[in-house]
Amino acid sequence: MDVRFRKLAVFGVGLIGGSFAAALKQAGRVDRVVGVGRSRANLDRALELGVIDEIGSSAQAAAADADLIFLAVPVQQTPTVLEALAPHIEPQAVLTDGGSTKRDVIEAARQRLGDRLARFVPAHPIAGAELSGVEAATSELFRKRSVVITPLPETDAQARGRIEAAWAACGAHLVEMTPQRHDEVLAAVSHLPHALAFALVHMIARRSDATELFSFAGAGFRDFTRIASSSPEMWRDILIANRDVVLAELDDYRGRLAELAQHLQAGDADALEKLFAAARTARNDWLQRK
């Protein structure tokens, strides 16, 4: 479906929201972009960069005449934003989001969108960086990256088609999942790794010899902990929202650490090498499939 939008309203003009706007602008699929957010300095910068064309003074002002609405706020802010937005959504408007959890976002939408729920197509782009804010936004962020959509039984087919076309115009590859499966998959390969990276850096930082330790940290430490430079607020919200599944993944990970510790205690070099070799093979196979 070839679509064009007259007005895009972006709530949260950071890495994801700014990149969505920039990608649709570059593709020539949107005439005007209005940005809404908590930081006036960030919105002013988005205006300077041409990511948005106007700063919305309120949810009502942003939603007026908007035929596409994108929610890119930290997931725990979603209920508040939807509460303010819902009465002002135009009948022809379609909505999507970029939240890293889906069950909580969908529950918030069910409680607040009323008859506009059918126009909402939940989504999550599997793309990002450790940087945040509109300065990190790029029109290329979603190109050749997966975007998971989790449509609802109530989802209007025309709304779904327009949202899918918008994401495709950003260069994304669309994948459909249930909300539950999305949250399970992302807990394992995204939420858990972020929690581990934050925890490792925090552990080192609390040591009395932290300065010395960090001075000797090399490429391995930098690569493993890169994502600990991500937004603390965003990742706080994600982990809380998906905590039941993340806790299960943490329990599984503790089991793998206990297994490794047992091999070390026993001095079992063969078992350690076998574990490491299996992990290396799995990672190399994954890289070849990308």
C-alpha positions as CSV (number, residue, x, y, z in Angstrom):
1,M,0.0,0.0,0.0
2,D,1.3,3.4,-1.0
3,V,0.4,5.9,1.7
4,R,0.9,9.5,2.4
5,F,0.1,11.3,5.6
6,R,-0.9,15.0,5.9
7,K,0.1,15.3,9.5
8,L,2.2,13.1,11.8
9,A,2.0,13.8,15.5
10,V,5.0,12.4,17.4
11,F,4.8,12.0,21.2
12,G,8.4,11.7,22.4
13,V,10.8,13.1,19.8
14,G,13.9,11.1,20.8
15,L,15.9,8.4,19.1
16,I,12.9,6.4,18.0
17,G,10.3,9.1,17.6
18,G,12.7,11.4,15.8
19,S,13.9,8.6,13.5
20,F,10.3,7.6,12.6
21,A,9.6,11.2,11.6
22,A,12.9,11.6,9.7
23,A,12.4,8.4,7.8
24,L,8.9,9.3,6.7
25,K,10.0,12.7,5.7
26,Q,12.9,11.3,3.7
27,A,10.6,8.9,2.0
28,G,8.2,11.8,1.1
29,R,5.3,10.2,2.9
30,V,4.4,13.0,5.3
31,D,3.6,16.7,4.7
32,R,3.9,18.0,8.3
33,V,5.3,16.7,11.6
34,V,4.3,18.0,15.0
35,G,6.3,17.0,18.0
36,V,5.3,16.8,21.6
37,G,7.6,16.1,24.6
38,R,8.7,17.0,28.1
39,S,11.9,18.8,27.1
40,R,11.5,22.1,25.4
41,A,15.3,22.1,24.6
42,N,15.0,18.8,22.8
43,L,11.9,19.9,20.9
44,D,13.7,23.2,19.9
45,R,16.6,21.1,18.6
46,A,14.3,18.8,16.7
47,L,12.9,21.9,15.0
48,E,16.3,23.2,14.2
49,L,17.3,19.8,12.7
50,G,14.1,19.7,10.6
51,V,13.0,16.5,12.3
52,I,9.7,18.2,13.1
53,D,8.0,21.2,11.6
54,E,6.1,22.4,14.6
55,I,6.1,22.0,18.4
56,G,2.7,20.9,19.7
57,S,1.5,23.0,22.7
58,S,-0.7,20.2,23.9
59,A,-2.0,16.7,23.1
60,Q,-5.1,18.3,21.7
61,A,-3.2,20.7,19.4
62,A,-1.0,17.9,18.2
63,A,-3.9,15.5,17.5
64,A,-5.9,18.1,15.6
65,D,-6.1,17.0,11.9
66,A,-3.4,14.4,12.5
67,D,-3.9,11.3,10.4
68,L,-0.9,9.4,11.9
69,I,0.0,9.4,15.6
70,F,3.2,7.8,16.9
71,L,3.8,7.2,20.6
72,A,7.5,7.0,21.4
73,V,7.5,7.8,25.1
74,P,8.8,5.6,27.9
75,V,6.3,2.8,28.3
76,Q,5.2,3.8,31.8
77,Q,4.2,7.2,30.4
78,T,1.9,5.6,27.9
79,P,-1.3,5.6,30.1
80,T,-0.9,9.3,30.8
81,V,-0.3,10.2,27.2
82,L,-3.2,8.2,26.0
83,E,-5.5,9.7,28.7
84,A,-4.7,13.2,27.4
85,L,-4.8,12.2,23.7
86,A,-7.9,9.9,23.5
87,P,-10.6,12.6,23.4
88,H,-8.9,14.4,20.5
89,I,-8.0,11.6,18.1
90,E,-9.6,12.3,14.7
91,P,-11.8,9.5,13.2
92,Q,-9.5,9.0,10.3
93,A,-6.3,8.9,12.3
94,V,-4.2,5.7,12.8
95,L,-1.9,5.1,15.7
96,T,1.2,3.1,16.4
97,D,3.9,3.0,19.0
98,G,7.5,2.0,19.5
99,G,7.3,0.6,23.0
100,S,9.7,-2.2,24.0
101,T,6.9,-4.0,25.9
102,K,3.5,-4.7,24.5
103,R,1.2,-6.3,27.1
104,D,1.2,-3.2,29.3
105,V,0.9,-0.7,26.3
106,I,-2.1,-2.7,25.0
107,E,-3.8,-2.8,28.4
108,A,-3.4,1.0,28.6
109,A,-4.9,1.4,25.2
110,R,-7.8,-0.8,26.0
111,Q,-8.7,1.2,29.0
112,R,-8.4,4.6,27.4
113,L,-8.9,4.6,23.6
114,G,-12.6,3.5,23.5
115,D,-13.8,3.2,20.0
116,R,-10.5,4.4,18.7
117,L,-8.8,1.1,19.8
118,A,-9.5,-0.4,16.4
119,R,-7.2,2.3,14.9
120,F,-4.3,1.4,17.1
121,V,-1.6,-1.0,15.7
122,P,1.0,-1.7,18.5
123,A,4.5,-2.1,17.2
124,H,8.1,-2.3,18.3
125,P,11.1,-1.6,16.1
126,I,14.0,-3.8,16.8
127,A,16.4,-1.0,16.3
128,G,18.1,1.5,18.6
129,A,21.3,2.7,20.1
130,E,22.7,3.5,23.5
131,L,22.3,7.2,22.7
132,S,19.0,9.1,23.3
133,G,17.4,12.3,22.4
134,V,16.7,13.8,18.9
135,E,20.5,14.3,18.3
136,A,20.7,10.5,18.0
137,A,17.8,10.3,15.5
138,T,18.5,9.2,11.9
139,S,16.3,8.5,8.9
140,E,18.2,5.2,8.4
141,L,17.6,3.7,11.9
142,F,14.9,1.3,10.8
143,R,16.2,0.4,7.4
144,K,16.5,-3.4,7.0
145,R,15.5,-3.8,10.6
146,S,12.6,-5.8,11.9
147,V,9.5,-4.1,13.3
148,V,7.3,-6.4,15.3
149,I,3.6,-5.6,15.1
150,T,1.1,-7.1,17.6
151,P,-2.3,-6.3,16.1
152,L,-5.4,-6.8,18.2
153,P,-8.6,-8.8,17.4
154,E,-10.3,-5.4,17.2
155,T,-7.7,-3.9,14.8
156,D,-9.3,-2.3,11.7
157,A,-7.8,-3.8,8.5
158,Q,-7.5,-0.4,6.8
159,A,-5.7,1.0,9.9
160,R,-3.3,-2.0,9.9
161,G,-2.5,-1.6,6.2
162,R,-1.7,2.1,6.7
163,I,0.5,1.5,9.7
164,E,2.3,-1.4,7.9
165,A,2.9,0.9,4.9
166,A,4.3,3.6,7.1
167,W,6.8,1.2,8.7
168,A,7.7,-0.2,5.3
169,A,8.3,3.3,4.0
170,C,10.9,3.6,6.8
171,G,12.7,0.6,5.3
172,A,11.6,-1.9,7.9
173,H,10.8,-5.6,7.6
174,L,7.5,-6.4,9.4
175,V,7.0,-9.4,11.6
176,E,3.8,-10.3,13.5
177,M,3.7,-11.7,17.0
178,T,1.2,-12.0,19.9
179,P,1.9,-9.5,22.6
180,Q,2.8,-12.3,25.0
181,R,5.3,-13.9,22.7
182,H,6.8,-10.5,21.9
183,D,7.4,-9.8,25.6
184,E,8.9,-13.3,26.1
185,V,11.3,-13.0,23.1
186,L,12.5,-9.5,23.9
187,A,13.0,-10.4,27.6
188,A,15.6,-13.0,26.6
189,V,17.5,-11.1,23.9
190,S,17.1,-7.5,24.9
191,H,15.8,-6.8,28.4
192,L,18.0,-9.4,30.1
193,P,21.2,-8.2,28.3
194,H,20.5,-4.6,29.3
195,A,19.9,-5.5,32.9
196,L,23.2,-7.5,33.0
197,A,25.2,-4.6,31.4
198,F,23.8,-2.1,33.9
199,A,24.4,-4.5,36.8
200,L,28.0,-5.2,35.8
201,V,29.0,-1.5,35.5
202,H,27.3,-0.7,38.8
203,M,29.1,-3.6,40.5
204,I,32.5,-2.3,39.3
205,A,31.6,1.4,40.0
206,R,30.8,0.5,43.7
207,R,34.2,-1.0,44.3
208,S,36.8,0.9,46.3
209,D,39.3,0.4,43.4
210,A,36.8,1.4,40.7
211,T,39.0,4.1,39.2
212,E,41.9,1.6,38.7
213,L,39.6,-1.1,37.4
214,F,38.0,1.2,34.8
215,S,41.5,2.4,33.7
216,F,42.3,-1.1,32.7
217,A,39.0,-2.0,31.1
218,G,39.5,-2.8,27.4
219,A,37.5,-3.5,24.3
220,G,35.8,-6.5,25.8
221,F,34.4,-4.6,28.7
222,R,33.4,-1.7,26.5
223,D,31.6,-3.9,24.0
224,F,29.8,-5.9,26.7
225,T,28.7,-2.8,28.6
226,R,27.9,-0.5,25.7
227,I,24.2,-0.7,26.3
228,A,24.7,0.5,29.9
229,S,24.9,4.0,28.4
230,S,21.2,3.7,27.4
231,S,18.5,5.8,29.0
232,P,18.0,4.7,32.7
233,E,14.4,5.9,32.7
234,M,13.5,4.0,29.6
235,W,15.0,0.8,30.8
236,R,13.6,1.2,34.3
237,D,10.1,1.3,32.7
238,I,10.8,-1.6,30.4
239,L,12.0,-4.0,33.1
240,I,9.2,-3.1,35.5
241,A,6.6,-3.5,32.8
242,N,7.9,-6.9,31.7
243,R,9.2,-8.0,35.2
244,D,7.4,-11.4,35.3
245,V,9.2,-12.6,32.2
246,V,12.5,-10.8,33.0
247,L,12.6,-12.4,36.4
248,A,12.2,-15.9,34.8
249,E,15.0,-15.1,32.4
250,L,17.2,-14.0,35.4
251,D,16.5,-17.3,37.1
252,D,17.6,-19.2,34.1
253,Y,20.7,-17.1,33.8
254,R,21.5,-17.7,37.4
255,G,21.4,-21.4,36.6
256,R,23.9,-21.0,33.8
257,L,26.2,-19.0,36.1
258,A,25.9,-21.7,38.7
259,E,26.9,-24.3,36.1
260,L,29.9,-22.3,35.1
261,A,30.9,-21.8,38.7
262,Q,30.7,-25.6,39.3
263,H,33.0,-26.2,36.4
264,L,35.5,-23.6,37.8
265,Q,35.3,-25.1,41.3
266,A,36.0,-28.5,39.9
267,G,38.8,-27.2,37.7
268,D,37.0,-28.9,34.8
269,A,38.7,-27.3,31.8
270,D,37.1,-29.7,29.3
271,A,33.5,-28.8,30.5
272,L,34.4,-25.0,30.3
273,E,35.8,-25.3,26.8
274,K,32.7,-27.4,25.7
275,L,30.4,-24.7,27.1
276,F,32.3,-21.8,25.5
277,A,32.6,-23.7,22.1
278,A,28.8,-24.2,22.0
279,A,28.2,-20.6,22.8
280,R,30.7,-19.4,20.2
281,T,29.1,-21.7,17.5
282,A,25.6,-20.4,18.4
283,R,26.7,-16.8,18.1
284,N,28.6,-17.3,14.9
285,D,25.6,-19.1,13.3
286,W,23.4,-16.1,14.4
287,L,25.8,-13.6,12.8
288,Q,25.8,-15.5,9.5
289,R,22.0,-15.5,9.4
290,K,21.8,-11.7,9.9
